[in-house]
């Protein structure tokens, strides 16, 4: 059985299964009066005009794309979607200009979420994360990266990764799992940093690898968290065991995280608000995807956003993500990210959609199967109530999704979940 989307005003294909840089990011490969033919879970044909007509049969599911913008399913390559509790009580502190690191030092921030997450069961973590993922799906996300890092002990971190695995099995969205035990130093190891790093290396990472609980390893390389030297030790060790590298780098202070990402050839470096000129060059020279998180800069009321415009011009492949988490970016909407990428970082509409699709897929090593509308790729597709890509970003603060197709099946219709 075929599904045909026809008469599409603006078919934004983002074609090309590789990291896009510089002027490549300005070309979203838009087809006017386009069509997409889906067979099973895969895209069979893409074109314009009435080339789809040869597939018309009584059993066809035909969707009229008149007045719509159609894009690849959005890829969200940096989230912390599995956790327990919430941190709305920190909002007054933020408004009083108490820094994120100060909140952390006083037992708030990550550490408050750690307490709640350690107490939760796998089932409780799963159910809460499923609700967040449903919201992501409603806003157009079809693939999500999900980090651990809110338990900071053996059993809790494994519990989070087991929730990831269950979500990947049961939810329509694909879940790419990342082990982020090095998200903070747990309270019980406050005076024994080396002891916690030893625990990760000798017990947790081997268990994660042996039980296939993660594809990536990550580390929060930041002033007051993990040093560059500690991050290199943790990440290269995980990589030696088969995990690919991501790194939280230079979010608040420029301490050399971006330079490290280039040195160890990470798949992606993330945040990068304070990345130095040398760090940006290291990313460009080594093809490291910069995953930028403008909603976090907005929510933390930072003075600056990451230098997305400059990174693009200097040859860094730029991706975008929500950073969905309880303390610094409590949002599930990639459409919200579009707003801040445009008005906070000066990114163009074509750059934004490439950053949320094919480059985001590159940030999780999935560019051969998702991230663009091309023959043979998975049929992960968003249909927006928008006449063109520019209007989608211009008209902000609403959910513009009409339909979401995942693996060839309609999972959101008329703005409502339909996969149940």
Secondary structure, 3 states (H helix, E strand, C coil): CEEEEEEEEEEECCCCCCCCCHHHHHCCCEEEEEEEEEECCEEEEEEECCHHHHHCCCCCEEEECCCCEEEECEEECCCCCCCCCCCHHHHHHHHCCCCHHHHHHCCCCHHHHHHHHHHCCHHHHHHHHHHHHHHHHHCCEEEEEEECCCCCCHHHHHHHHHHHHHHHHHCCCEEEEEEEEECCCCHHHCCCHHHHHHHHHHHHHHHHHHCCCCCEEEEEECCCCECHHHHHHHHHHHHHCCCEEEEEECCCCCCCHHHHHHHCCCCEEEECCCCCHHHHHHHHHHCCEEEECHHHHHHCCCCCCCCHHHHHHCCCCEEECCCCECCCECCCCHHHHHHHHHHHHCCCHHHHHHHHCHHHHHCCCCCCCCCCCCCCCECCEEEECCCCHHHHHHCCCCCCEEEEEECCEEEEECCEECCC
